[in-house]
Each structure stands twice: as structure tokens, then as C-alpha cells.
Amino acid sequence: MLVFVLNAGSSSLKYQLIDTKSKELKASGLVERIGIDGILKHEIGENKKITFELPIPTHKEAIELVLRILTNDETKVINSIDEIKAIGHRVVHGGEHFKESVLVNDEVIKKIEDLIPLAPLHNPANIMGVKICKELMPKVPNVVTFDTAFHQTMPMENFLYAVPYADYTEHHLRKYGFHGTSHYYVSQEAIKLLGDKKDSRVIVCHLGNGSSVCAVKDGQSIATSMGLTPLEGLVMGTRSGDIDAGVIPYLMEKKGLSHTQILDYLNKKSGILGVSGVSSDLREVIKASNDGDKRSQIAITMLCDRIKKYLCSYAGLMHGVDAICFTAGIGENSDLIREKVCEGLEFMGIEIDKTKNSTRAKGNHEISTKNSKTKIYVIPTNEELVIATDTDKIVRK
């Protein structure tokens, strides 16, 4: 089945066209700066890359443009959009309503809209993508996959906050977790590499501009670092991660910030960018660190120590760990971060092979030493394949 996978953001649109039978990626791309000037970066398979710069006023016109490119003579990968049999959408927040991917209907859309207060930056754009596809391809079924769904297996003691219980029952205040599709895919790949081990204990480190760690016991999420929103947890590109709650009123008073301004401050001006003063791009911060910039060196140490803190915590929670997995942009590409995270954890049976770690390799690969009691893997994530596979299964039902 040919599945069109869509991830609609507020001013961007990521897409892939996947053949779920062969798992072939036929085309992929990213539309940026929607409503401004418009840039479309389109890839056919893994070899041909094309960039278009043209006005793209709305998301509807962006999707129409992508569909034309998929069927255009010069960039054609399918003869007609009628060959697309289903559309799979990424939705950030599914709350407690959705524990798995679902077929879209009016009730589903209404429930996602009800969750907008929990994800005001993401859910509106996700819903817009669904509605546009229903308008442009009314006969094609749509399926939504939620970032939060994989974490719905967390036990109550791991998702509650230590505030009055009524705040959970009345206001849905709890940890939801994110990056669930990635944590699911990577943990399943790790379990295969462990020989389909029963009662497996896997820790996945999804490290990118947004980052999270997840404890996966026997294939199920039991704890994760992100919380009610993606702000909690690790030090990220521009997000502060864990802070003392008292910091918020303190900064609001000292800097004269409103509640929306303090959230913007912690989400967009903090993290690696805030500490280093150089960039939110870790590659630039590492370069500055190598050139002797002290604040960049501190930012890198803070990042790695926070990841290490969660690794140790989750190993204790699961009474041990069979595999640690690194994935996403930083996790897959930064040997420095992987080495610094694992450094000093030999007492836990975690030993990284520096030669393997510094050698670039495609696909899943092990970077632990022969004597390491815990396997260490680099596993490229593939969230779009998970969405496409779920979409295929649900539509066939």
C-alpha cells in the first residue's frame, strides 16, 4: 500500500511517500517558510535532491504543490495521486484519549481539538493538515498517530505529579511524554538485536533539538523524561528542561515577564543556546568548545550530565539495563556526546568502544566493548515508517 505520511507544523510541512509492502521510501521532503516566501526541499529515494523556492501562502497550497511534484513528469514517482491509498498524520498530543493510532472521523478531530490547550503550538497545525487532506483527497482514508500514545503504558506512580490528586482528575495534570513513535521504533529494533529477549530492559535516548529519554521494559514505556509538555526533562537546543518551579515566579518578577513570555523564555531562549550564548545547533557549540569557549564547554557538560542522570535513574527503576540506544540527529551523529554520556558508567557495566563509536556506519550498529554487560547501540529512528505501517494496518481493517 502507498501511504502518504504528513507532519504539519505551524509554518512547515514534512512528508514521505512510503510503500508499506516493500518498506521503500519513494519520496520525501520538507516545505519551510509557508506564508513567507516558501522553500521546498524534495528527495526522490535517497539519491535525487531538488530545491524549489516559490511563494507558498498556505498549507493547502503546500500540500497541493507536493502532490503535483509527486506526479510531475520531471519529478514523478507515481502516475496519479489515486495511487495513494491512505494518509498517515503525526499528531503531537493525544492526551489520555488515544492509546494507539486511529482512523480519522469527526469525533477524533473533536477530541484532538479539545487537547489544544495541552499542545497549543502543535495540535492546531496537525489538525489543519488532516482537514486539508480530507478536502483535497476526500476518498482517501486518514489515520492519526500520536507522540504520546506509546507512553500510555506508564504506571500511575510514574506519570503523576506530587500535587493534589484532584489536579489530575479535574485538570488532567500528569506526565504524557513525547517522541513516543521514535521510542517505540528504536526499542523494538533493540529488542530484536538482543535476540527477542524476554523481560528486556531498554533505555532509548532520543537526542535532537528536542530530546527525551525513555525506559522501556519488555517493550512498554514505563517512564520518560518529558512531561505535561515537551519542556520537562533534558537540556535541549532552546528548552531549559528540568528546573526548580520557583525559578518561574522569580524570573517573572525580576524580568517583568507575563506567563506567556516566561514560557517563551524557557522554550525558545534557554537550553544549549541560553547557556552557551553561541547557538542552539550543537555542532556550532562543539566547534566553539574545541576553540576554548568556556560557556560552550559548560553547556555540553550540562547536556551530557542530565542524560546520564536519567540513564542511572531508569536503570535503577528497571533493576538493570540490557541496552542503551542513541537515536535522532545528535544521538545518531555525535560520537562526542555518546562518549561523554557513557563515560564513568563502567561501574554499571556500561563500556563504550571508542573506536566503534567514532566510526561512521549506516543502519543499526553496536558501539559497546566486548566486555560491556550492557549493549550500547546507535539505531537510526524511523517514525514515518511506524506511522505508515500503523496506517496500513488500520485502513486494511
C-alpha positions in Angstrom: 0.0 0.0 0.0 1.2 3.5 -0.8 0.9 5.7 2.2 1.4 9.5 2.3 2.9 10.4 5.7 2.4 14.0 6.8 3.7 16.1 9.7 2.2 19.6 9.5 3.8 22.3 11.6 2.8 25.9 12.1 4.9 27.1 9.1 6.3 23.9 7.8 5.3 20.6 6.3 7.3 17.3 6.3 6.2 14.4 4.1 7.1 11.0 2.9 5.6 8.6 0.4 6.2 5.0 1.6 5.4 1.6 0.0 4.4 -0.3 3.2 4.8 -3.7 1.4 8.4 -3.2 0.4 9.2 -0.5 3.0 10.6 1.5 0.1 10.8 5.3 0.6 9.7 6.6 -2.8 10.0 10.3 -2.0 10.3 12.7 0.9 10.6 16.4 1.6 10.2 19.4 3.7 8.3 22.6 2.9 9.5 25.6 5.0 8.6 29.2 5.5 4.9 28.7 4.5 3.2 32.1 4.4 6.5 33.9 4.0 8.5 33.1 0.8 8.5 29.3 0.6 11.2 26.7 0.2 10.5 23.1 -0.8 13.3 20.5 -0.5 12.3 17.3 -2.3 14.1 14.0 -2.4 13.4 11.1 -4.7 14.5 7.9 -2.9 17.9 8.6 -1.3 19.8 9.9 -4.3 18.0 12.8 -6.1 17.6 16.1 -4.3 15.7 19.1 -5.7 15.0 22.5 -4.1 12.2 24.8 -5.2 11.9 28.5 -4.0 8.5 30.0 -4.7 5.6 31.7 -2.9 3.6 29.2 -0.8 1.0 31.3 1.0 -0.9 28.5 2.8 -0.6 24.8 4.0 -3.2 23.9 1.4 -1.1 25.2 -1.4 1.9 23.5 0.1 0.2 20.1 0.0 -1.2 20.7 -3.5 2.4 21.6 -4.6 3.8 18.4 -3.1 1.1 16.3 -4.8 1.9 17.9 -8.1 5.6 17.2 -7.7 4.9 13.5 -6.9 3.1 13.2 -10.3 5.0 15.7 -12.4 7.0 14.4 -15.4 10.4 15.5 -14.2 10.0 14.5 -10.6 7.3 11.8 -11.0 7.3 8.8 -8.6 3.7 7.9 -9.2 1.4 8.3 -12.2 -1.6 9.7 -10.3 -2.4 10.7 -6.7 -5.1 8.0 -7.0 -2.3 5.6 -6.3 -2.1 6.9 -2.7 -4.3 4.6 -0.7 -4.0 6.2 2.7 -2.7 9.2 4.6 -0.9 9.0 7.9 -0.6 12.0 10.1 1.7 12.8 13.1 -0.2 14.4 16.0 1.8 15.6 19.0 -0.7 15.3 21.8 -3.3 12.6 22.2 -3.8 13.0 26.0 -5.4 10.0 27.7 -8.0 9.7 24.9 -5.7 7.8 22.5 -3.5 4.8 23.4 -2.9 3.9 19.7 -3.3 5.2 16.2 -6.8 5.6 15.0 -8.9 6.2 11.8 -9.9 9.8 11.5 -13.6 10.7 11.9 -15.4 13.8 13.2 -15.3 12.6 16.8 -11.5 12.0 16.6 -10.9 15.5 15.2 -13.1 17.0 18.0 -11.1 15.2 20.7 -7.8 16.4 19.2 -9.2 19.9 19.2 -10.1 19.5 22.9 -6.4 18.8 23.6 -5.2 22.0 22.0 -4.6 23.6 25.5 -2.0 20.9 26.2 -0.2 21.4 22.9 -1.1 24.9 21.6 1.8 25.1 19.2 1.4 21.7 17.6 -2.1 20.3 17.6 -3.8 23.1 15.6 -1.3 22.6 12.8 -1.6 18.8 12.9 -5.4 19.1 12.7 -5.1 21.6 9.8 -3.1 19.0 7.9 -5.8 16.4 8.4 -8.6 18.7 7.3 -6.7 19.8 4.1 -6.1 16.2 3.1 -9.7 15.3 3.6 -10.6 18.3 1.3 -8.1 17.6 -1.4 -8.4 13.7 -1.4 -11.9 13.1 0.1 -12.0 9.4 -0.8 -8.6 8.6 0.8 -8.8 7.4 4.5 -6.7 9.4 7.1 -5.1 7.9 10.2 -3.5 9.8 13.1 -0.6 8.6 15.2 0.2 10.3 18.5 3.5 11.2 20.0 2.0 10.5 23.4 0.4 7.1 22.7 3.4 4.9 23.4 3.7 6.3 26.9 0.1 5.4 27.9 1.5 2.2 29.5 3.4 4.2 32.2 2.2 3.2 35.7 0.4 5.9 37.6 3.2 6.4 40.1 5.5 7.3 37.2 3.1 9.8 35.4 1.6 11.6 38.4 3.0 14.9 39.7 3.2 15.2 43.5 0.4 17.8 43.7 -3.1 17.4 45.0 -4.7 14.4 43.2 -7.7 16.5 42.1 -5.4 18.3 39.7 -5.1 15.1 37.8 -8.8 14.1 37.9 -10.1 17.6 37.2 -7.5 19.2 35.1 -5.7 16.2 33.5 -2.3 17.3 35.1 0.2 14.5 34.5 3.2 13.5 32.5 2.3 12.5 29.0 5.7 12.2 27.4 6.6 12.7 23.7 8.7 11.2 20.9 6.7 8.1 21.5 6.8 6.9 17.9 10.6 7.1 17.9 11.0 5.4 21.3 8.7 2.6 20.1 10.6 2.0 16.9 14.1 2.2 18.4 13.2 0.0 21.4 11.6 -2.7 19.1 14.8 -2.7 17.0 16.9 -3.0 20.2 14.8 -6.0 21.3 15.5 -7.7 18.0 19.2 -7.1 18.4 19.0 -8.6 21.9 17.6 -11.8 20.3 14.0 -11.1 21.2 14.9 -11.2 24.9 12.0 -11.7 27.3 11.7 -9.1 30.1 14.1 -6.8 28.2 15.2 -3.5 29.8 16.0 -0.9 27.2 16.7 2.8 27.6 16.3 5.0 24.5 18.0 8.4 24.2 16.2 10.4 21.5 18.6 13.3 21.2 18.0 16.2 18.8 17.0 19.8 19.1 14.2 18.4 21.3 15.3 15.4 23.4 13.9 12.8 25.7 14.9 9.6 27.4 12.5 6.6 27.8 12.7 3.5 30.0 11.2 0.6 28.0 10.5 -2.6 30.0 9.6 -5.7 27.9 8.5 -3.5 25.0 6.4 -1.0 27.1 7.2 2.5 28.1 7.3 2.8 31.9 8.9 6.2 32.3 10.0 9.1 30.2 11.7 12.5 30.7 9.2 14.8 29.0 6.1 15.7 31.0 2.9 17.6 30.6 4.6 19.4 27.8 7.9 18.8 25.9 9.6 21.4 28.2 10.4 18.9 31.0 13.5 16.7 31.1 16.8 17.1 29.3 18.7 20.2 28.4 17.7 20.8 24.8 18.5 23.2 21.9 16.4 26.1 23.3 14.5 24.4 26.1 15.7 24.5 29.7 14.5 21.1 30.7 14.2 20.4 34.4 14.3 23.5 36.6 13.1 24.4 40.1 9.5 25.5 39.8 10.4 28.5 42.0 12.5 29.8 39.1 9.4 30.8 37.2 7.8 33.4 39.5 11.3 34.6 40.4 12.2 35.4 36.8 8.7 36.8 36.1 9.2 39.3 38.9 12.8 40.2 38.1 12.3 40.5 34.3 8.7 41.7 34.3 7.5 38.7 32.2 4.0 37.5 31.7 3.1 33.8 31.8 3.3 33.5 28.0 6.6 35.4 28.0 8.2 33.1 30.6 7.1 30.0 28.7 8.6 31.6 25.5 11.8 32.3 27.5 12.1 28.7 28.8 11.1 27.1 25.5 12.9 29.3 22.9 15.8 31.2 24.6 17.2 28.7 27.1 18.9 25.3 26.9 22.1 25.0 25.0 21.5 28.4 23.3 20.9 30.1 26.7 24.0 28.6 28.4 26.5 28.8 25.6 25.3 32.1 24.1 26.6 30.7 20.8 23.8 28.7 19.1 21.1 26.1 19.6 22.9 24.0 17.0 25.1 21.6 18.9 27.6 21.3 16.1 28.4 25.0 16.4 28.6 24.8 20.2 31.0 21.8 19.9 33.2 23.8 17.5 33.2 26.8 19.9 34.1 24.4 22.7 37.0 23.0 20.8 38.2 26.6 20.2 38.2 27.1 24.0 34.9 28.8 24.7 34.2 28.0 28.4 30.4 28.5 28.2 30.1 26.1 25.3 32.1 23.6 27.3 29.8 24.0 30.3 26.7 23.6 28.0 28.0 20.3 26.6 28.8 19.0 30.1 25.3 20.0 31.4 23.7 18.3 28.4 25.6 15.0 29.0 25.3 15.0 32.7 21.5 15.4 32.5 21.2 12.5 30.1 23.5 10.4 32.4 21.2 11.3 35.4 18.2 9.9 33.6 20.1 6.8 32.4 21.1 6.0 36.0 17.6 6.7 37.3 15.9 4.5 34.7 18.4 1.7 35.2 17.5 1.7 38.9 13.8 1.8 38.1 14.1 -1.3 35.9 16.6 -3.1 38.2 19.2 -3.0 35.5 19.5 -2.3 31.8 20.2 -4.6 28.8 20.7 -2.0 26.2 21.2 1.8 25.8 20.2 3.2 22.4 21.1 6.5 20.9 18.9 8.0 18.1 17.8 11.2 16.3 20.1 14.0 15.0 22.5 14.2 17.9 22.2 10.7 19.1 23.0 9.2 15.7 25.7 11.7 14.6 27.6 12.9 17.7 30.2 10.5 18.8 31.4 13.1 21.4 28.0 13.2 23.1 27.7 9.4 23.2 31.1 9.0 24.7 30.6 11.7 27.3 27.3 10.2 28.3 28.7 6.7 28.8 31.9 7.9 30.4 32.2 6.9 34.1 29.3 4.4 33.9 31.7 1.4 33.9 30.5 0.6 37.4 27.1 -0.2 35.9 28.6 -2.5 33.3 28.4 0.2 30.6 31.5 0.3 28.5 31.7 2.2 25.2 34.2 1.2 22.4 35.8 4.5 21.4 36.9 3.1 18.0 33.5 1.7 17.1 31.8 4.9 18.4 33.9 7.2 16.2 33.4 5.1 13.1 30.5 6.3 10.9 28.2 3.4 10.0 24.8 3.1 8.3 21.9 1.4 9.9 21.8 -0.2 13.4 25.2 -0.8 14.9 26.7 -1.7 18.3 29.3 0.6 19.9 29.9 -1.2 23.2 33.0 -3.2 24.1 33.1 -7.0 24.1 33.2 -6.9 27.9 30.4 -4.5 28.4 27.5 -6.1 30.3 25.1 -3.6 28.7 24.8 -3.3 25.0 25.2 0.2 23.5 23.6 0.8 20.1 23.2 3.5 17.6 19.8 3.0 15.9 18.5 5.5 13.3 14.9 6.3 14.1 12.2 5.9 11.5 9.0 7.5 12.9 7.5 7.8 9.4 7.7 4.1 8.8 5.8 3.4 12.1 3.1 5.9 11.0 2.9 4.3 7.6 2.7 0.8 9.0 0.0 1.7 11.5 -1.9 3.5 8.8 -1.7 0.4 6.6 -3.0 -1.9 9.3 -5.9 0.3 10.4 -7.1 1.0 6.8 -7.0 -2.7 6.0 -9.2 -3.5 9.0 
